[in-house]
Amino acid sequence: MHRYHVTFTSVDGDPYSYRVATAMGTEKAVAVAAARHGGNDGPVKRRIYGVQVEDLGELDVDPGGVYVICDDDLSDRMEW
């Protein structure tokens, strides 16, 4: 289980960053971030022009053996 930092660059050059927790790799991280990025209120300037993904490493595990997901991490609940 890893945490990723996904940054989209819009057509006007603005960066939009998201942190994603997933066990399914970088492609899944991009998909989860893109789902949040798209939303229903996306003006033209939010269209994705570029993508950068940084692997921030494995998630911490609590004493009970459960992965620690932060409140500001995006994730796909269907993965759990």
C-alpha positions, 0 to 999 in steps of 0.5 A: 500500500503506497501513497502517491503525490499526483500533480496535473498541469492544466492547459493554462499552466496551473498545477493541481495536486492530490495525494492518493493512497492505493495498493494498485500502483501509479495508474490507479493513483492517477485515475483516483486523482482525475476523478476528483479533479474532474468534478462537476464544476470543472471549467475549461482551464482545469483540463489536464495537459500534463501529469506527474506522479511521485511515489511517497512510499509505503503507508504507515501501519498502526499497532493493530496492523491497519494501514493509516490513511490520512483525512486528506488522502484520496482513495477508492473505497472499493479497494478496501 
